[in-house]
Amino acid sequence: MTIDEIENLIKQGIKDSEVTMEGDGCSCSTTVISSEFEGKSLLERQKMVLATVRAQIDSGELHALSIKAKTPEEV
């Protein structure tokens, strides 16, 4: 799994998101900025991002994903 593939999955799952990726395909980190996170706790935000790549994590295609999820106002 490539960084670009992970980024695309996140962008498809979280509308109007700005996604920055680091690392390699099986273990990486992401910063996701979206107004969809407004009013959500940090845990809720992380769950939203994880949901976009859940199938890849469950299959072992993606081993680890470190997540920073922010609203545009928090940047």
Order of alpha helices (4+ residues) and beta strands (2+ residues): alpha-beta-beta-alpha-alpha-beta
